[in-house]
Amino acid sequence: MDHRKPLLPTSSDDAPNPRTRKDLVLMICGLFLLSSLVAFGGYRASNAPHADVSSPASNDEQPSPTSVPSPKWYPVSRGVSSGVSEKSSSMLFAVKDGASEAFPWDNSMLSWQRTAFHFQPEKNWMNDPNGPMYYKGWYHFFYQYNPNGAVWGDIVWGHAVSRDMIHWLHLPLAMVADQWYDMQGVWTGSATILPNGEIIMLYTGSTNESVQVQNLAYPADPSDPLLVDWIKYPGNPVLVPPPGIGTKDFRDPTTAWLTSEGKWRITIGSKLNKTGIALVYDTEDFKSYELKEGLLRAVDGTGMWECVDFFPVSKKNENGLDTSVNGDEVKHVMKVSLDDDRHDYYAIGTYDEKSVLFTPDDAKNDVGVGLRYDYGIFYASKTFYDQNKERRLLWGWIGESDSEYADVAKGWASVQSIPRTVELDRKTGSNLLQWPVAEVESLRLRSDEFKNLKAKPGSVVSIDIETATQVCVHDIKFLKL
């Protein structure tokens, strides 16, 4: 029996074919879906990018001043083949011809993303922090930089200086890829300030054959507090991959520390199969080196170790320590950046200078498998000792989550973290404490303090504050009733 009822009254003489409510609903839904698809297609066509901002336009077609790059002109990342992970968001956007077809951003939409307080160059690509130091009244910050675009490639050293690490003066490029031993890139390195005030800069160069080697540079004029000009040692490279180490698995020398024998010691990241390792070298003049037997540390399954950092922390007070300090009153921190997962891991332990060995206090929190500096986007970090205020400071590269497609549209990519102080948590002895440098407090225009506020579980408490563009809530203390 048919239980469907006609939608309209009918007569026995002239009855139309009955339609049910269900039939009508289905038909309306189908028409709505069809019209939506047609409208979406028209929207995509009307909003399609017209020309690549970095490509010359033809005489017949001029690019829109606010258009984003067309996927067909988009440069393919060279990072993977060169030991640097490609930055993309293929999980979010469809991929066509090696480029992401993202939302049709325009420059007016993207301009607000530029930061106000985090360090970043005026334009183009930036990655690892390099050779930070305090010298003659200025904080110096060097960084991996592409002067030719907002994607990784053509890496040189950018350079900026600051009195407070908040307000920066951008200087000319410190070092460019102009020698056979760094023709494919002036990669990550570290600064060492000797007791006599001399500055030593060691950095990795990618040669004309893409072999990773270590090179020496120093200021052309040490009396210049801005250190604008740099000289590369004529005898470069000072180190090449030792036997058994891959030509693309030997990079990022650390700040040197002084041994009890009066020699300087550095460590360099590498790998053996899937085991991450840190090689150790001693030197007296930073020009000739002795490879030490054994390894500072090796952890199976962690892969390539990049940007190794090694430094002491005090067990007694909050002051930072010069990299050469050792003894019963200190612990040592070893940090590695894992090329396989792009995170920074650290371990706290003891350092045996004679055995050239770092041993973590907690094997479960070994280097590369335990604690991390930061659980967000934070990589290739580097600390330095600020002798001006007796503190150890941490920089880290924030690669953001934008696609390369959006980066090209913006004209810049990446920021640096706000520098942080680093010290041992003396209550636990098992982790580090980090805090933004005190200088950031100078950015606050005012503060409001609220006392004796009572909040019940699940309640909302109103506080009376004036209009503000940014609000920071801190120093909250909860009382147990």
C-alpha positions as CSV (number, residue, x, y, z in Angstrom):
1,M,0.0,0.0,0.0
2,D,1.2,3.4,-0.9
3,H,1.2,5.6,2.2
4,R,2.4,8.8,0.4
5,K,-0.1,11.7,0.4
6,P,-0.5,14.2,-2.4
7,L,0.9,17.6,-1.8
8,L,-2.2,19.4,-3.2
9,P,-5.9,18.5,-3.1
10,T,-6.9,16.8,-6.3
11,S,-10.2,16.0,-8.0
12,S,-11.1,12.7,-9.6
13,D,-11.5,14.4,-13.0
14,D,-8.1,16.2,-13.4
15,A,-5.5,14.9,-11.0
16,P,-1.8,15.6,-11.7
17,N,0.9,13.0,-11.0
18,P,1.4,13.2,-7.2
19,R,4.8,14.3,-5.8
20,T,5.8,13.6,-2.2
21,R,7.5,15.9,0.1
22,K,10.6,13.7,0.0
23,D,10.8,13.9,-3.8
24,L,10.5,17.7,-3.7
25,V,13.2,18.0,-1.0
26,L,15.6,15.8,-3.0
27,M,15.0,17.8,-6.1
28,I,15.6,21.1,-4.4
29,C,18.8,19.8,-2.8
30,G,20.1,18.7,-6.1
31,L,19.4,22.0,-7.7
32,F,21.1,23.8,-4.8
33,L,24.2,21.6,-5.1
34,L,24.4,22.2,-8.9
35,S,24.1,26.0,-8.5
36,S,26.7,26.0,-5.7
37,L,29.2,24.1,-7.9
38,V,28.6,26.6,-10.8
39,A,29.1,29.6,-8.5
40,F,32.3,28.1,-6.9
41,G,33.7,27.6,-10.4
42,G,33.0,31.2,-11.3
43,Y,34.5,32.4,-8.0
44,R,37.7,30.4,-8.6
45,A,38.0,31.7,-12.2
46,S,37.4,35.3,-11.1
47,N,40.0,35.1,-8.3
48,A,42.7,33.1,-10.1
49,P,46.2,34.7,-9.9
50,H,47.2,36.4,-13.1
51,A,51.0,36.6,-13.0
52,D,54.0,35.8,-10.9
53,V,55.3,38.9,-9.1
54,S,58.8,37.7,-9.7
55,S,58.3,37.0,-13.5
56,P,58.6,39.6,-16.2
57,A,55.2,40.4,-17.7
58,S,54.5,40.4,-21.4
59,N,53.5,43.5,-23.3
60,D,50.0,42.2,-23.6
61,E,49.4,41.3,-20.0
62,Q,50.5,43.4,-16.9
63,P,50.4,41.8,-13.5
64,S,48.1,43.0,-10.8
65,P,50.0,44.9,-8.1
66,T,48.3,42.7,-5.5
67,S,48.3,39.4,-7.3
68,V,50.1,36.3,-5.9
69,P,52.4,34.1,-7.8
70,S,50.9,31.7,-10.3
71,P,51.6,28.1,-9.6
72,K,53.1,27.5,-13.0
73,W,55.9,30.0,-12.3
74,Y,56.5,28.9,-8.7
75,P,60.1,27.9,-7.9
76,V,60.5,24.4,-6.7
77,S,62.3,24.2,-3.3
78,R,65.9,23.1,-3.5
79,G,66.0,22.3,0.2
80,V,65.6,18.5,0.2
81,S,68.5,17.7,-2.1
82,S,70.8,20.1,-0.2
83,G,70.1,18.8,3.3
84,V,67.4,21.3,4.2
85,S,63.8,20.2,4.5
86,E,61.3,21.7,2.1
87,K,58.8,24.0,3.5
88,S,55.4,23.3,2.2
89,S,51.8,22.7,3.3
90,S,50.8,19.9,0.9
91,M,48.5,18.4,3.6
92,L,46.4,21.5,3.4
93,F,46.5,22.5,-0.3
94,A,46.3,20.6,-3.5
95,V,49.7,20.3,-5.3
96,K,50.1,21.1,-8.9
97,D,53.4,21.1,-10.8
98,G,55.4,21.1,-7.5
99,A,53.5,24.1,-6.1
100,S,50.7,24.6,-3.7
101,E,47.4,26.1,-5.0
102,A,46.5,28.0,-1.9
103,F,43.8,30.5,-1.1
104,P,44.2,33.4,-3.4
105,W,45.9,35.8,-0.9
106,D,46.7,39.3,-1.9
107,N,49.4,41.5,-0.4
108,S,46.9,43.6,1.6
109,M,45.7,40.4,3.3
110,L,49.3,39.2,4.0
111,S,50.9,42.5,5.2
112,W,49.4,42.2,8.7
113,Q,51.4,39.0,9.3
114,R,54.7,40.8,9.6
115,T,55.9,40.9,13.2
116,A,56.5,43.9,15.4
117,F,59.0,42.6,18.0
118,H,60.5,39.3,16.7
119,F,63.7,39.7,14.7
120,Q,63.4,39.3,10.9
121,P,65.1,40.8,7.9
122,E,63.4,43.5,5.8
123,K,62.6,41.0,3.2
124,N,63.3,37.5,1.8
125,W,64.1,34.1,3.4
126,M,65.8,33.6,6.8
127,N,66.7,30.4,8.7
128,D,69.3,29.5,11.3
129,P,70.7,31.9,13.8
130,N,74.5,32.1,13.5
131,G,77.4,33.4,15.7
132,P,75.4,35.6,18.1
133,M,77.6,37.5,20.5
134,Y,78.0,40.7,22.6
135,Y,80.9,42.9,21.4
136,K,81.9,46.4,22.3
137,G,78.5,47.5,23.5
138,W,76.5,45.8,20.7
139,Y,74.6,42.5,20.4
140,H,75.5,41.0,17.1
141,F,73.1,38.6,15.3
142,F,74.1,36.8,12.1
143,Y,71.6,34.5,10.2
144,Q,71.1,32.3,7.2
145,Y,69.7,34.5,4.5
146,N,68.7,34.4,0.8
147,P,69.1,37.9,-0.7
148,N,67.3,36.8,-3.8
149,G,63.9,35.6,-2.7
150,A,61.6,34.3,0.0
151,V,62.5,30.6,-0.4
152,W,65.5,28.7,0.7
153,G,68.6,29.0,-1.6
154,D,71.6,31.1,-2.3
155,I,72.4,31.2,1.4
156,V,74.7,33.9,2.8
157,W,75.1,35.5,6.2
158,G,72.8,38.4,7.1
159,H,73.9,40.7,9.9
160,A,72.2,43.0,12.4
161,V,73.2,44.7,15.6
162,S,71.2,46.0,18.6
163,R,71.7,47.6,22.0
164,D,68.8,45.7,23.5
165,M,68.0,42.8,21.2
166,I,64.6,44.4,20.5
167,H,65.5,47.3,18.2
168,W,67.8,46.3,15.4
169,L,70.0,48.0,12.8
170,H,70.4,46.0,9.7
171,L,74.0,46.0,8.3
172,P,75.4,44.8,4.9
173,L,75.8,41.1,4.4
174,A,78.6,39.7,6.5
175,M,79.7,36.9,4.3
176,V,78.7,35.9,0.8
177,A,79.2,32.7,-1.3
178,D,82.2,33.9,-3.3
179,Q,84.8,31.1,-2.8
180,W,84.9,27.5,-4.1
181,Y,84.6,26.2,-0.5
182,D,81.3,28.0,0.1
183,M,80.0,28.5,-3.4
184,Q,76.8,26.5,-2.7
185,G,76.1,28.3,0.5
186,V,77.6,30.0,3.6
187,W,76.0,27.8,6.1
188,T,75.6,27.7,9.9
189,G,78.5,28.6,12.2
190,S,79.5,29.9,15.7
191,A,81.5,32.7,17.2
192,T,84.2,32.3,19.9
193,I,85.6,35.3,21.7
194,L,89.2,34.6,22.9
195,P,90.5,35.9,26.3
196,N,92.4,38.6,24.4
197,G,89.2,39.8,22.8
198,E,90.0,38.3,19.4
199,I,86.9,36.9,17.5
200,I,87.0,33.6,15.8
201,M,84.1,32.6,13.4
202,L,83.8,29.0,12.2
203,Y,81.2,28.2,9.7
204,T,80.2,25.4,7.3
205,G,80.6,26.0,3.6
206,S,79.0,23.9,0.9
207,T,81.6,23.6,-1.8
208,N,81.2,23.9,-5.6
209,E,80.8,20.1,-5.5
210,S,78.3,20.2,-2.5
211,V,80.8,18.9,0.0
212,Q,80.4,20.2,3.5
213,V,83.6,21.7,4.9
214,Q,84.5,24.0,7.9
215,N,85.9,27.4,7.3
216,L,87.5,30.2,9.4
217,A,86.7,33.9,9.2
218,Y,87.6,36.9,11.4
219,P,86.8,40.6,11.5
220,A,88.7,42.8,9.1
221,D,88.8,45.6,11.7
222,P,88.5,44.4,15.3
223,S,88.3,48.0,16.5
224,D,85.0,48.4,14.7
225,P,82.2,47.8,17.2
226,L,79.8,47.0,14.3
227,L,82.1,44.4,12.7
228,V,80.9,45.3,9.3
229,D,83.7,43.7,7.3
230,W,84.9,40.1,7.5
231,I,87.9,38.2,6.1
232,K,87.9,34.6,5.1
233,Y,91.1,32.7,6.0
234,P,93.1,32.1,2.8
235,G,93.9,28.5,3.9
236,N,90.2,27.5,4.0
237,P,88.8,24.9,4.4
238,V,90.3,24.1,7.8
239,L,88.3,20.9,8.1
240,V,86.9,18.4,5.6
241,P,84.8,15.3,6.3
242,P,86.9,12.6,8.0
243,P,87.0,9.0,6.6
244,G,83.6,7.3,7.0
245,I,81.6,10.5,7.2
246,G,79.3,11.4,4.3
247,T,80.2,14.5,2.3
248,K,76.8,16.0,3.1
249,D,76.8,14.9,6.8
250,F,79.4,17.2,8.4
251,R,78.2,20.6,9.5
252,D,77.6,23.4,12.0
253,P,80.7,23.8,14.3
254,T,80.0,24.9,17.8
255,T,81.5,27.7,19.9
256,A,84.9,26.5,21.1
257,W,85.7,25.9,24.8
258,L,89.1,25.9,26.5
259,T,90.5,22.6,27.8
260,S,92.7,22.2,30.9
261,E,95.6,21.6,28.4
262,G,95.1,25.1,26.9
263,K,93.7,23.8,23.7
264,W,90.4,24.8,22.2
265,R,87.7,22.2,21.6
266,I,84.7,22.1,19.2
267,T,82.1,19.6,18.2
268,I,80.5,19.1,14.8
269,G,77.3,17.2,14.1
270,S,77.1,14.2,11.8
271,K,75.7,10.7,11.5
272,L,76.7,7.0,11.0
273,N,73.8,5.3,9.2
274,K,70.8,6.2,11.5
275,T,72.9,7.0,14.5
276,G,73.4,10.7,15.3
277,I,76.9,11.6,16.5
278,A,79.0,14.6,17.6
279,L,82.6,14.6,16.4
280,V,85.2,16.4,18.6
281,Y,88.3,18.3,17.5
282,D,91.0,20.1,19.4
283,T,93.0,23.1,18.0
284,E,95.5,25.6,19.2
285,D,95.2,28.2,16.4
286,F,91.8,27.4,14.7
287,K,93.7,26.6,11.5
288,S,94.9,23.0,12.2
289,Y,92.9,20.4,14.1
290,E,93.2,17.1,15.8
291,L,90.2,14.7,15.6
292,K,89.7,13.1,19.0
293,E,89.1,9.4,19.5
294,G,85.6,8.5,20.4
295,L,82.5,10.7,20.2
296,L,81.1,13.4,22.5
297,R,77.8,11.5,22.2
298,A,76.0,9.1,19.9
299,V,72.4,8.0,20.0
300,D,71.0,5.3,17.8
301,G,68.0,6.0,15.6
302,T,68.2,9.8,15.9
303,G,69.6,10.4,12.4
304,M,71.6,13.5,11.3
305,W,72.5,15.9,14.1
306,E,72.5,19.5,13.0
307,C,73.4,22.7,14.9
308,V,74.9,20.9,18.0
309,D,75.2,23.2,21.0
310,F,77.2,22.4,24.1
311,F,77.5,24.6,27.2
312,P,77.7,24.6,31.0
313,V,74.9,25.7,33.5
314,S,75.4,26.6,37.1
315,K,74.1,24.3,39.9
316,K,74.3,27.1,42.4
317,N,72.9,30.3,41.0
318,E,71.0,31.8,38.0
319,N,74.0,33.4,36.3
320,G,75.0,32.2,33.0
321,L,78.5,30.7,32.4
322,D,81.2,31.2,29.8
323,T,81.4,28.1,27.6
324,S,84.8,27.1,28.9
325,V,83.7,26.8,32.6
326,N,83.8,23.2,34.0
327,G,84.0,21.6,37.4
328,D,81.9,20.3,40.3
329,E,79.6,23.3,40.4
330,V,78.2,22.9,36.9
331,K,76.2,20.6,34.7
332,H,76.5,20.5,31.0
333,V,73.8,20.8,28.4
334,M,74.0,19.1,25.0
335,K,71.5,20.2,22.4
336,V,71.0,18.8,18.9
337,S,68.6,19.7,16.0
338,L,67.3,16.5,14.4
339,D,67.2,16.8,10.7
340,D,64.7,13.9,10.5
341,D,61.9,15.6,12.5
342,R,63.0,19.2,12.6
343,H,62.9,19.6,16.4
344,D,65.5,20.7,19.0
345,Y,66.3,18.2,21.8
346,Y,68.5,18.7,24.8
347,A,69.9,16.6,27.7
348,I,71.5,17.5,31.0
349,G,74.5,15.6,32.3
350,T,78.2,15.5,33.0
351,Y,81.1,16.1,30.8
352,D,84.4,14.2,31.2
353,E,87.0,16.3,29.5
354,K,89.7,13.6,29.5
355,S,87.5,11.0,28.0
356,V,85.9,13.5,25.7
357,L,82.5,12.2,26.7
358,F,79.1,13.6,27.6
359,T,76.9,11.4,29.8
360,P,73.2,12.3,30.4
361,D,71.9,12.1,33.9
362,D,68.8,10.4,32.7
363,A,69.2,7.8,29.9
364,K,65.5,8.1,29.1
365,N,66.0,11.7,28.3
366,D,69.1,11.2,26.2
367,V,70.1,13.6,23.4
368,G,67.5,13.5,20.6
369,V,64.9,11.4,22.4
370,G,63.9,13.3,25.5
371,L,63.5,16.9,26.4
372,R,62.9,19.7,23.9
373,Y,63.5,23.5,24.2
374,D,60.1,24.2,22.7
375,Y,57.2,22.1,21.6
376,G,56.1,24.5,18.8
377,I,57.9,25.4,15.6
378,F,61.4,26.1,16.9
379,Y,64.6,24.8,15.2
380,A,68.3,25.2,14.7
381,S,68.7,27.1,18.0
382,K,71.9,28.6,19.3
383,T,73.0,29.9,22.7
384,F,75.7,32.3,23.6
385,Y,77.2,33.7,26.8
386,D,76.3,37.4,27.3
387,Q,79.3,38.6,29.3
388,N,77.7,42.0,29.6
389,K,74.9,40.8,31.9
390,E,76.3,37.3,32.9
391,R,73.6,35.3,31.3
392,R,73.2,32.6,28.7
393,L,70.9,33.5,25.9
394,L,69.0,31.4,23.4
395,W,68.0,32.1,19.8
396,G,65.8,29.9,17.7
397,W,64.5,29.9,14.2
398,I,60.7,29.9,13.8
399,G,59.8,28.6,10.3
400,E,56.1,29.5,10.7
401,S,53.5,27.3,9.0
402,D,52.8,29.3,5.8
403,S,53.3,27.5,2.5
404,E,56.1,28.5,0.3
405,Y,53.5,29.8,-2.1
406,A,52.3,32.3,0.6
407,D,55.9,33.2,1.5
408,V,56.6,34.3,-2.1
409,A,53.4,36.4,-2.0
410,K,54.5,38.0,1.2
411,G,58.0,38.6,0.1
412,W,59.5,37.2,3.3
413,A,59.7,34.0,5.3
414,S,60.5,33.1,8.9
415,V,61.2,35.0,12.1
416,Q,63.5,34.4,15.1
417,S,62.2,33.8,18.6
418,I,62.4,36.5,21.2
419,P,65.8,35.7,22.8
420,R,65.5,33.8,26.1
421,T,67.6,33.4,29.1
422,V,68.5,29.8,29.9
423,E,69.4,28.3,33.3
424,L,69.2,25.1,35.2
425,D,66.1,24.4,37.2
426,R,67.8,24.1,40.5
427,K,64.8,22.7,42.2
428,T,64.6,19.6,40.0
429,G,68.1,19.6,38.5
430,S,66.6,17.7,35.5
431,N,65.4,20.4,33.2
432,L,66.1,24.0,32.0
433,L,64.2,27.2,32.7
434,Q,63.7,29.7,29.9
435,W,62.3,33.2,30.0
436,P,62.2,36.1,27.5
437,V,65.0,38.5,28.1
438,A,64.2,41.3,30.5
439,E,64.6,43.9,27.7
440,V,61.1,43.0,26.4
441,E,59.6,44.7,29.4
442,S,60.6,48.0,27.8
443,L,57.9,47.4,25.2
444,R,55.1,47.6,27.8
445,L,53.3,50.9,27.9
446,R,51.6,50.3,31.2
447,S,50.5,47.5,33.5
448,D,47.4,46.8,35.6
449,E,47.5,44.8,38.8
450,F,44.5,42.9,40.2
451,K,44.4,41.4,43.7
452,N,42.0,39.2,45.6
453,L,40.0,38.2,42.6
454,K,37.8,35.1,43.3
455,A,36.9,32.7,40.6
456,K,34.7,29.7,41.1
457,P,35.1,26.6,38.9
458,G,33.6,27.3,35.5
459,S,33.0,30.9,36.2
460,V,33.9,34.0,34.2
461,V,35.5,36.9,36.0
462,S,35.5,40.4,34.4
463,I,38.5,42.7,34.8
464,D,38.4,46.4,34.0
465,I,41.2,47.4,31.7
466,E,41.6,50.2,29.1
467,T,41.7,49.6,25.4
468,A,44.8,47.8,24.2
469,T,46.1,46.3,21.0
470,Q,48.0,43.5,22.9
471,V,47.5,42.1,26.4
472,C,49.9,39.9,28.3
473,V,48.7,38.1,31.4
474,H,51.4,36.8,33.8
475,D,52.3,36.2,37.4
476,I,49.0,34.5,38.2
477,K,49.0,32.9,41.6
478,F,46.3,30.4,42.7
479,L,45.4,30.0,46.4
480,K,44.1,26.8,47.8
481,L,41.0,27.4,49.8
